[in-house]
Amino acid sequence: MSNKKNKISSSLEDIMNLNKNVKLSDFDWSSYEVSFSKKEIKKLEKLYTENLQRIEEFYIYKGKIIQLIDRNVILDIGFKAEGLIPFNEFRENKKFPKINDIIEVIVEKLDYKGKLIISYNKAKKLKSWERIQNSWKKNEIIIFFVTARTKGGLIVVLFGIECFLPGSQIEKKPVKDFDYYVGQTMEGKIVKINNKTKNVVVSHKILLEKDLEKKKLISQLEKGQILIGIVKNLTHYGSFIDVGGGIDGLCHITDISWERIDHPSEKLEVGQIINFVILSIDQIKNRVQLGLKQLQTNPWIHFEKKLKKGKVLIGTVSVVTDYGAFVELFPGVEGLVHVSEMSWHQQLKSAKNFVKIGEKVKILILNLEHSAQKMSLSMKRLSPDPWENIENKYPLGTRNIGTVKSFTNCGVRLELEPGIEGLLYNSDISWTEKIKSGLDIYKKGDLVQLIVLGLDVMTRKLNFGCKQLTKNPWENLEQIFPIGSIHIGKIIKFFSKGVIVKFNETTICAFAPLGFIIKKSGILLKPSEEAEFKIIELEKNYQRFFVSHSSIFTKSVPKIKIKKEKEKYSPSKFELEEEEEDENLFFFKKNRKNKNKKLKLKLSKRAKRAKKNKKNKKNKKKKKNKIIKFLL
């Protein structure tokens, strides 16, 4: 074994001696590498440089969470190796990070092995420190939270970093009780920053002093005073103008121009120097309201001669709403056309269905108020009112033809001519049938023969009727069907309370209760069966028509018991008061009622037995107690 070891060591020494004489420049690496062409090698180098970014220490990078393993978060920041962050660094967060979340971290160190040492908390602190420095440079108003008191002041938290609020910078007067401010949020400004020690000093007193300065400056201003200002900011409701001395006044969008504008940017620009007038001053809230249009001539005064009640003009639609449209007659002069003043013919729910923005329309001035700068306009009054002389056009009792326009719960709306509409109630469509909805009979656009029943010019209402075109069949019914006479009829419909019977002599149907349709054999008549019926009761005033089959072969005439509420109902109306049922459904319900009755009887018997048993038990107990007392 020793000889073998000596031989191996001698051979290794020989190889090392040979390698010392070999230079790296003479060594051919291509023989050991995978065979790639030069183009392929360049492509691979590009992919490597593009996908893998250069990482430097103490810089903030964005990374994607890949995995959550062993109380650590694995993060990919685009480097050759991933970084680990312990769960402890996310304790302050309200929501714990999840896979695929993107967070910001700082690279603390790069190991010689290529490992990344990263931190989430340090990146968070660095970013909050940058925010503190930016707010200090911009002199911004900040909000901080008071966490605890310390010697000579308070400790506050700003962007997650602890800062110091001296006692002399809390209020204008010296503060004795610092504990009062603990747990409160306060406004202030950053006064001092020490970058070496990372110390920040804030102040609340600065804002109070500036408020005093503002109040002094605002007290010097007067209503109606004209000043020069700079446009500082533009919003959808107005613009803020720098008056000077830290005072910003609001110029509302309605006070920028006499013309209607959608946004202040149509008339103003940020940084523009303009003249303005003070409209109002609120010294309690330190607010100033400004105006620009007040420095210009009021167009209502300029065009006062051209604006008169009853004058016809052409205007442009500027704004459209559901309740109407605003029409601009002259620059800065607008009036409202209400939706009810747009058309005689159409019943408009919204003005958007009638006019559009930018459309030119012809209008009539109805009312005019120069002091309030209000004007009501009309479009429909330029054409003649179709309701004029309507009593002569459509007197009561005249026959006409109407077009079905729409349907309501109580009837059908018919149009006689454009602008003149009336209502045909469901009860006035037929003498014999009760109609729930006009949709069962008519369609939109159908022509309907009608008669004018009612007319009210003040409320612009018309009532029509269709059944009144024909004679009332109830008038001659007593002559055709005298009481006690027998006629052959056919059962049309079956209900739970009775049946509807139709006769060939009339279109009016009769009603027969269930007890009156029993045959001699004791069986009920079936649907669509023809049989003889005796007339029991007929009253045309109340539209009641009752018949009976069983009274033909029985001597006593049964009495009909009907509630007073249903006295005015006609037999034909019973069809629509009850749901339609066929023969099988009727008999099924009848059998079910019988079963329910039997069940009730059984239950009542059981209840009686239970009561008796209870009484017996009580009596037995009383007897026992008496015996015990006697023995004692």
ZIQUI-V896873 format. One record per residue. N is the residue number from 1. RES is the residue in three letters. SS is DSSP state (H for helix, E for strand, - for the rest). NEAR is the number of other ideal C-beta (glycine too) atoms within 12 Angstrom. Layout:
N:RES:SS:NEAR ; N:RES:SS:NEAR
This chain:
1:MET:-:7 ; 2:SER:H:8 ; 3:ASN:H:9 ; 4:LYS:H:10 ; 5:LYS:H:11 ; 6:ASN:H:12 ; 7:LYS:H:13 ; 8:ILE:H:14 ; 9:SER:H:14 ; 10:SER:H:14 ; 11:SER:H:14 ; 12:LEU:H:14 ; 13:GLU:H:14 ; 14:ASP:H:14 ; 15:ILE:H:14 ; 16:MET:H:13 ; 17:ASN:H:12 ; 18:LEU:H:11 ; 19:ASN:H:14 ; 20:LYS:H:10 ; 21:ASN:H:10 ; 22:VAL:-:13 ; 23:LYS:-:9 ; 24:LEU:-:8 ; 25:SER:-:7 ; 26:ASP:-:9 ; 27:PHE:-:12 ; 28:ASP:-:11 ; 29:TRP:H:10 ; 30:SER:H:12 ; 31:SER:H:8 ; 32:TYR:-:8 ; 33:GLU:-:13 ; 34:VAL:-:11 ; 35:SER:-:10 ; 36:PHE:-:13 ; 37:SER:-:12 ; 38:LYS:H:11 ; 39:LYS:H:10 ; 40:GLU:H:14 ; 41:ILE:H:16 ; 42:LYS:H:13 ; 43:LYS:H:14 ; 44:LEU:H:18 ; 45:GLU:H:15 ; 46:LYS:H:13 ; 47:LEU:H:12 ; 48:TYR:H:14 ; 49:THR:H:13 ; 50:GLU:H:12 ; 51:ASN:H:14 ; 52:LEU:-:18 ; 53:GLN:-:18 ; 54:ARG:-:17 ; 55:ILE:-:30 ; 56:GLU:-:16 ; 57:GLU:-:18 ; 58:PHE:-:18 ; 59:TYR:-:22 ; 60:ILE:E:27 ; 61:TYR:E:30 ; 62:LYS:E:22 ; 63:GLY:E:33 ; 64:LYS:E:23 ; 65:ILE:E:29 ; 66:ILE:E:24 ; 67:GLN:E:20 ; 68:LEU:E:21 ; 69:ILE:E:16 ; 70:ASP:-:10 ; 71:ARG:-:15 ; 72:ASN:E:22 ; 73:VAL:E:33 ; 74:ILE:E:26 ; 75:LEU:E:40 ; 76:ASP:E:31 ; 77:ILE:-:35 ; 78:GLY:-:23 ; 79:PHE:-:26 ; 80:LYS:-:19 ; 81:ALA:-:22 ; 82:GLU:-:26 ; 83:GLY:E:38 ; 84:LEU:E:29 ; 85:ILE:E:39 ; 86:PRO:E:21 ; 87:PHE:H:21 ; 88:ASN:H:15 ; 89:GLU:H:27 ; 90:PHE:H:26 ; 91:ARG:-:14 ; 92:GLU:-:16 ; 93:ASN:-:19 ; 94:LYS:-:7 ; 95:LYS:-:10 ; 96:PHE:-:18 ; 97:PRO:-:28 ; 98:LYS:-:16 ; 99:ILE:-:17 ; 100:ASN:-:14 ; 101:ASP:-:23 ; 102:ILE:E:18 ; 103:ILE:E:34 ; 104:GLU:E:28 ; 105:VAL:E:41 ; 106:ILE:E:33 ; 107:VAL:E:34 ; 108:GLU:E:26 ; 109:LYS:E:19 ; 110:LEU:E:22 ; 111:ASP:-:17 ; 112:TYR:-:6 ; 113:LYS:-:10 ; 114:GLY:-:15 ; 115:LYS:-:18 ; 116:LEU:E:31 ; 117:ILE:E:25 ; 118:ILE:E:39 ; 119:SER:E:31 ; 120:TYR:H:37 ; 121:ASN:H:26 ; 122:LYS:H:25 ; 123:ALA:H:30 ; 124:LYS:H:25 ; 125:LYS:H:24 ; 126:LEU:H:27 ; 127:LYS:H:23 ; 128:SER:H:27 ; 129:TRP:H:29 ; 130:GLU:H:20 ; 131:ARG:H:22 ; 132:ILE:H:36 ; 133:GLN:H:22 ; 134:ASN:H:17 ; 135:SER:H:27 ; 136:TRP:H:28 ; 137:LYS:H:13 ; 138:LYS:H:13 ; 139:ASN:-:17 ; 140:GLU:-:21 ; 141:ILE:-:21 ; 142:ILE:E:33 ; 143:ILE:E:20 ; 144:PHE:E:33 ; 145:PHE:E:26 ; 146:VAL:E:31 ; 147:THR:E:23 ; 148:ALA:E:19 ; 149:ARG:E:25 ; 150:THR:E:20 ; 151:LYS:-:11 ; 152:GLY:-:17 ; 153:GLY:E:27 ; 154:LEU:E:39 ; 155:ILE:E:27 ; 156:VAL:E:40 ; 157:VAL:E:27 ; 158:LEU:E:35 ; 159:PHE:-:28 ; 160:GLY:-:24 ; 161:ILE:E:31 ; 162:GLU:E:26 ; 163:CYS:E:40 ; 164:PHE:E:36 ; 165:LEU:E:43 ; 166:PRO:E:30 ; 167:GLY:H:24 ; 168:SER:H:21 ; 169:GLN:H:31 ; 170:ILE:-:34 ; 171:GLU:-:25 ; 172:LYS:-:17 ; 173:LYS:-:10 ; 174:PRO:-:14 ; 175:VAL:-:22 ; 176:LYS:-:12 ; 177:ASP:-:13 ; 178:PHE:H:26 ; 179:ASP:H:14 ; 180:TYR:H:15 ; 181:TYR:H:29 ; 182:VAL:-:22 ; 183:GLY:-:16 ; 184:GLN:-:20 ; 185:THR:E:17 ; 186:MET:E:32 ; 187:GLU:E:25 ; 188:GLY:E:38 ; 189:LYS:E:33 ; 190:ILE:E:35 ; 191:VAL:E:27 ; 192:LYS:E:20 ; 193:ILE:E:25 ; 194:ASN:E:17 ; 195:ASN:-:13 ; 196:LYS:-:6 ; 197:THR:-:10 ; 198:LYS:-:18 ; 199:ASN:E:20 ; 200:VAL:E:35 ; 201:VAL:E:33 ; 202:VAL:E:41 ; 203:SER:E:35 ; 204:HIS:-:37 ; 205:LYS:H:28 ; 206:ILE:H:31 ; 207:LEU:H:28 ; 208:LEU:H:21 ; 209:GLU:H:19 ; 210:LYS:H:24 ; 211:ASP:H:23 ; 212:LEU:H:18 ; 213:GLU:H:19 ; 214:LYS:H:28 ; 215:LYS:H:24 ; 216:LYS:H:17 ; 217:LEU:H:23 ; 218:ILE:H:31 ; 219:SER:H:18 ; 220:GLN:H:19 ; 221:LEU:-:32 ; 222:GLU:-:16 ; 223:LYS:-:18 ; 224:GLY:-:16 ; 225:GLN:-:24 ; 226:ILE:E:20 ; 227:LEU:E:28 ; 228:ILE:E:18 ; 229:GLY:E:33 ; 230:ILE:E:24 ; 231:VAL:E:32 ; 232:LYS:E:28 ; 233:ASN:E:23 ; 234:LEU:E:25 ; 235:THR:E:20 ; 236:HIS:-:14 ; 237:TYR:-:18 ; 238:GLY:E:31 ; 239:SER:E:40 ; 240:PHE:E:27 ; 241:ILE:E:38 ; 242:ASP:E:27 ; 243:VAL:E:34 ; 244:GLY:E:22 ; 245:GLY:-:22 ; 246:GLY:-:24 ; 247:ILE:E:34 ; 248:ASP:E:27 ; 249:GLY:E:41 ; 250:LEU:E:37 ; 251:CYS:E:41 ; 252:HIS:E:27 ; 253:ILE:H:26 ; 254:THR:H:23 ; 255:ASP:H:30 ; 256:ILE:-:36 ; 257:SER:-:28 ; 258:TRP:-:28 ; 259:GLU:-:24 ; 260:ARG:-:26 ; 261:ILE:-:28 ; 262:ASP:-:16 ; 263:HIS:-:18 ; 264:PRO:H:31 ; 265:SER:H:19 ; 266:GLU:H:16 ; 267:LYS:-:25 ; 268:LEU:-:32 ; 269:GLU:-:17 ; 270:VAL:-:18 ; 271:GLY:-:15 ; 272:GLN:-:24 ; 273:ILE:E:17 ; 274:ILE:E:31 ; 275:ASN:E:22 ; 276:PHE:E:38 ; 277:VAL:E:29 ; 278:ILE:E:32 ; 279:LEU:E:28 ; 280:SER:E:24 ; 281:ILE:E:27 ; 282:ASP:E:20 ; 283:GLN:-:20 ; 284:ILE:-:10 ; 285:LYS:-:14 ; 286:ASN:-:26 ; 287:ARG:E:23 ; 288:VAL:E:38 ; 289:GLN:E:30 ; 290:LEU:E:41 ; 291:GLY:E:34 ; 292:LEU:-:36 ; 293:LYS:H:31 ; 294:GLN:H:26 ; 295:LEU:H:24 ; 296:GLN:-:23 ; 297:THR:-:14 ; 298:ASN:-:20 ; 299:PRO:H:24 ; 300:TRP:H:28 ; 301:ILE:H:18 ; 302:HIS:H:17 ; 303:PHE:-:26 ; 304:GLU:-:18 ; 305:LYS:-:11 ; 306:LYS:-:19 ; 307:LEU:-:29 ; 308:LYS:-:18 ; 309:LYS:-:18 ; 310:GLY:-:16 ; 311:LYS:-:23 ; 312:VAL:E:21 ; 313:LEU:E:31 ; 314:ILE:E:19 ; 315:GLY:E:34 ; 316:THR:E:28 ; 317:VAL:E:33 ; 318:SER:E:31 ; 319:VAL:E:28 ; 320:VAL:E:27 ; 321:THR:-:19 ; 322:ASP:-:15 ; 323:TYR:-:19 ; 324:GLY:E:30 ; 325:ALA:E:38 ; 326:PHE:E:30 ; 327:VAL:E:39 ; 328:GLU:E:33 ; 329:LEU:E:34 ; 330:PHE:E:26 ; 331:PRO:-:22 ; 332:GLY:-:25 ; 333:VAL:E:32 ; 334:GLU:E:32 ; 335:GLY:E:42 ; 336:LEU:E:35 ; 337:VAL:E:42 ; 338:HIS:E:29 ; 339:VAL:H:26 ; 340:SER:H:25 ; 341:GLU:H:31 ; 342:MET:-:36 ; 343:SER:-:26 ; 344:TRP:-:25 ; 345:HIS:-:22 ; 346:GLN:-:22 ; 347:GLN:-:21 ; 348:LEU:-:25 ; 349:LYS:-:13 ; 350:SER:-:19 ; 351:ALA:H:31 ; 352:LYS:H:20 ; 353:ASN:H:16 ; 354:PHE:-:28 ; 355:VAL:-:33 ; 356:LYS:-:16 ; 357:ILE:-:20 ; 358:GLY:-:15 ; 359:GLU:-:23 ; 360:LYS:E:18 ; 361:VAL:E:34 ; 362:LYS:E:25 ; 363:ILE:E:38 ; 364:LEU:E:30 ; 365:ILE:E:31 ; 366:LEU:E:26 ; 367:ASN:E:20 ; 368:LEU:E:27 ; 369:GLU:E:16 ; 370:HIS:-:20 ; 371:SER:-:11 ; 372:ALA:-:11 ; 373:GLN:-:22 ; 374:LYS:E:19 ; 375:MET:E:36 ; 376:SER:E:26 ; 377:LEU:E:41 ; 378:SER:E:34 ; 379:MET:-:39 ; 380:LYS:H:30 ; 381:ARG:H:24 ; 382:LEU:H:24 ; 383:SER:-:19 ; 384:PRO:-:13 ; 385:ASP:-:19 ; 386:PRO:-:23 ; 387:TRP:-:28 ; 388:GLU:-:16 ; 389:ASN:-:13 ; 390:ILE:H:26 ; 391:GLU:H:16 ; 392:ASN:H:12 ; 393:LYS:H:20 ; 394:TYR:-:31 ; 395:PRO:-:17 ; 396:LEU:-:21 ; 397:GLY:-:16 ; 398:THR:-:24 ; 399:ARG:E:21 ; 400:ASN:E:29 ; 401:ILE:E:21 ; 402:GLY:E:33 ; 403:THR:E:27 ; 404:VAL:E:31 ; 405:LYS:E:31 ; 406:SER:E:23 ; 407:PHE:E:24 ; 408:THR:-:19 ; 409:ASN:-:14 ; 410:CYS:-:18 ; 411:GLY:E:34 ; 412:VAL:E:38 ; 413:ARG:E:30 ; 414:LEU:E:40 ; 415:GLU:E:31 ; 416:LEU:E:32 ; 417:GLU:E:21 ; 418:PRO:-:19 ; 419:GLY:-:24 ; 420:ILE:E:30 ; 421:GLU:E:32 ; 422:GLY:E:39 ; 423:LEU:E:35 ; 424:LEU:E:44 ; 425:TYR:E:29 ; 426:ASN:H:29 ; 427:SER:H:28 ; 428:ASP:H:30 ; 429:ILE:-:34 ; 430:SER:-:30 ; 431:TRP:-:29 ; 432:THR:-:27 ; 433:GLU:-:26 ; 434:LYS:-:27 ; 435:ILE:-:28 ; 436:LYS:-:20 ; 437:SER:-:18 ; 438:GLY:H:32 ; 439:LEU:H:19 ; 440:ASP:H:16 ; 441:ILE:-:21 ; 442:TYR:-:28 ; 443:LYS:-:16 ; 444:LYS:-:17 ; 445:GLY:-:13 ; 446:ASP:-:22 ; 447:LEU:E:17 ; 448:VAL:E:33 ; 449:GLN:E:23 ; 450:LEU:E:37 ; 451:ILE:E:30 ; 452:VAL:E:34 ; 453:LEU:E:29 ; 454:GLY:E:22 ; 455:LEU:E:27 ; 456:ASP:E:17 ; 457:VAL:-:19 ; 458:MET:-:9 ; 459:THR:-:12 ; 460:ARG:-:20 ; 461:LYS:E:19 ; 462:LEU:E:38 ; 463:ASN:E:29 ; 464:PHE:E:43 ; 465:GLY:E:35 ; 466:CYS:-:35 ; 467:LYS:H:29 ; 468:GLN:H:26 ; 469:LEU:H:24 ; 470:THR:-:19 ; 471:LYS:-:13 ; 472:ASN:-:21 ; 473:PRO:-:27 ; 474:TRP:-:28 ; 475:GLU:-:17 ; 476:ASN:-:17 ; 477:LEU:H:34 ; 478:GLU:H:21 ; 479:GLN:H:16 ; 480:ILE:H:23 ; 481:PHE:-:34 ; 482:PRO:-:16 ; 483:ILE:-:23 ; 484:GLY:-:17 ; 485:SER:-:23 ; 486:ILE:E:21 ; 487:HIS:E:30 ; 488:ILE:E:20 ; 489:GLY:E:37 ; 490:LYS:E:26 ; 491:ILE:E:34 ; 492:ILE:E:27 ; 493:LYS:E:32 ; 494:PHE:E:35 ; 495:PHE:-:30 ; 496:SER:-:24 ; 497:LYS:-:29 ; 498:GLY:E:35 ; 499:VAL:E:42 ; 500:ILE:E:41 ; 501:VAL:E:46 ; 502:LYS:E:31 ; 503:PHE:E:31 ; 504:ASN:-:15 ; 505:GLU:-:21 ; 506:THR:-:30 ; 507:THR:-:23 ; 508:ILE:-:36 ; 509:CYS:-:38 ; 510:ALA:E:44 ; 511:PHE:E:43 ; 512:ALA:E:45 ; 513:PRO:E:31 ; 514:LEU:H:25 ; 515:GLY:H:22 ; 516:PHE:H:35 ; 517:ILE:-:38 ; 518:ILE:E:24 ; 519:LYS:-:18 ; 520:LYS:-:13 ; 521:SER:-:9 ; 522:GLY:-:10 ; 523:ILE:-:14 ; 524:LEU:E:26 ; 525:LEU:-:35 ; 526:LYS:-:20 ; 527:PRO:-:26 ; 528:SER:-:18 ; 529:GLU:-:24 ; 530:GLU:E:19 ; 531:ALA:E:32 ; 532:GLU:E:26 ; 533:PHE:E:37 ; 534:LYS:E:32 ; 535:ILE:E:37 ; 536:ILE:E:36 ; 537:GLU:E:33 ; 538:LEU:E:33 ; 539:GLU:E:23 ; 540:LYS:-:24 ; 541:ASN:-:14 ; 542:TYR:-:19 ; 543:GLN:-:31 ; 544:ARG:E:30 ; 545:PHE:E:41 ; 546:PHE:E:40 ; 547:VAL:E:45 ; 548:SER:E:39 ; 549:HIS:-:40 ; 550:SER:H:30 ; 551:SER:H:30 ; 552:ILE:H:28 ; 553:PHE:-:18 ; 554:THR:-:17 ; 555:LYS:-:8 ; 556:SER:-:10 ; 557:VAL:-:19 ; 558:PRO:-:24 ; 559:LYS:-:14 ; 560:ILE:-:26 ; 561:LYS:-:13 ; 562:ILE:-:22 ; 563:LYS:-:10 ; 564:LYS:H:9 ; 565:GLU:H:8 ; 566:LYS:H:21 ; 567:GLU:-:17 ; 568:LYS:-:17 ; 569:TYR:-:24 ; 570:SER:-:35 ; 571:PRO:H:48 ; 572:SER:H:30 ; 573:LYS:H:29 ; 574:PHE:H:34 ; 575:GLU:H:32 ; 576:LEU:H:25 ; 577:GLU:H:22 ; 578:GLU:-:23 ; 579:GLU:-:16 ; 580:GLU:-:18 ; 581:GLU:E:22 ; 582:ASP:-:18 ; 583:GLU:H:22 ; 584:ASN:H:13 ; 585:LEU:H:19 ; 586:PHE:H:29 ; 587:PHE:H:20 ; 588:PHE:H:16 ; 589:LYS:H:22 ; 590:LYS:H:20 ; 591:ASN:H:14 ; 592:ARG:H:15 ; 593:LYS:H:16 ; 594:ASN:H:14 ; 595:LYS:H:14 ; 596:ASN:H:14 ; 597:LYS:H:14 ; 598:LYS:H:14 ; 599:LEU:H:14 ; 600:LYS:H:14 ; 601:LEU:H:14 ; 602:LYS:H:14 ; 603:LEU:H:14 ; 604:SER:H:14 ; 605:LYS:H:14 ; 606:ARG:H:14 ; 607:ALA:H:14 ; 608:LYS:H:14 ; 609:ARG:H:14 ; 610:ALA:H:14 ; 611:LYS:H:14 ; 612:LYS:H:14 ; 613:ASN:H:14 ; 614:LYS:H:14 ; 615:LYS:H:14 ; 616:ASN:H:14 ; 617:LYS:H:14 ; 618:LYS:H:14 ; 619:ASN:H:14 ; 620:LYS:H:14 ; 621:LYS:H:14 ; 622:LYS:H:14 ; 623:LYS:H:14 ; 624:LYS:H:14 ; 625:ASN:H:14 ; 626:LYS:H:13 ; 627:ILE:H:12 ; 628:ILE:H:11 ; 629:LYS:H:10 ; 630:PHE:H:9 ; 631:LEU:H:8 ; 632:LEU:-:7
